[in-house]
Amino acid sequence: MAEPFRQKQIHRPLRAIAFTQDARVNFPAEFPGGVAFRMVLGATIITGPATGDAAGNLTYPWGTHDLDIPGTYAAYFVGTDASGKTETFPDGANLQIVVVPTI
């Protein structure tokens, strides 16, 4: 008997908004060095390029194996300014990403 066909789940990109007390973060102007996403669970580290726009909208397109290991991850975005200095978003506490096993 042939094994049933299993289609890989396609996940929508992770989206977030970064803002200060005064306004949303203008990523192209304030962080021309780019934006990255990072999430950590023990020794498991998932990282990749993200995008940020002038209205503070952040987007990370999930990679093929980013969500393979179940668990609760600490996650954040990292912006790099023109001098190479980095800043994390959010800055007060990490985001929490929960990856659940599939059935």
N, C-alpha and C positions, 0 to 999 in steps of 0.2 A: 504494500500500500504506500502510495506517495505521501510525503509529508505535506500538510496544508500550507498554502502560501501565506506568509505573514508580511504585511506591509509595514514599513518603518513609520512610526508616528512623526508627523511634522508639527512642530510647535511654533506658535506665533512668537515673534520677537519679544524680549523683555523690554518694557518701556517704563520710564520714570521721569520725573521732573525735578530739576535742581533749582533752588532759589535761595536767596539770602533774605534777611529781614526787610530789605528795601525793594528787591526786584528779582526776577528770574536771572539765572546765569547765562551770559552771552558766550557760549563756548567758542565759536570761531574767533571772536575778538580777544577773549581772556585766556584761551588755551589753544593757541595755534599749533602746538606740538601734538595735538590729538587727544583722544579719549580712549581709555581701555576699560574693560569690565573684568572683575576678578571675584571668584567665589572659592571658599576654602572649607574643607571638612577634614580635619586631621592632616594627614599627608596628601590628601587629594586636593589638587589645585587646578581650577578651570580658569583660563584667562584668554582674552581675545580682544580684537579691536571693536570699539563701539563708535557711535556717532552722537554728536551733540549739536543742537542748532542754536540760533540766536534767541529763541524763546525758552531755553533751558530744557528742552525735550531731549532725553537720552534714549538711545535704542541699542540693544545688543541682540544680534541674530544668533540663536542657539546653533552651536556646531553639532555635527552628526552624533557625537558620543558625549556631549556635555551633560546629559541627564541620565546616563547609564547607571550611576552608582547612587542608590537611595540614601537619604539622610537629610539632616538639617545643616545647611551651609550658611556661613557668614559671607555676605557679598557687598560689594561697593564698586563705584566707578572711580577712575583715576584720570584727572585732567593734567596735561603737561603744558606749562606756559612757555613763552618764547625763550626764557633763560634756562629751561630744563627742569625747573622746580615743579614738583607735583602737589596736587591737592586732591583729597578724597571727598566723594559725595555718596551718601550723606556724611557730614562731618561729626555729628554727635554720637551716632551708633550705627553699626552695620545694618544692612538689609538682612532679612532672613529668608532664605529660599528653601522650601521643603520639597524634596524629590521623593515621590512615593513609587514603590515597585509596581510594575504592570502585571496584570493577570494573564 
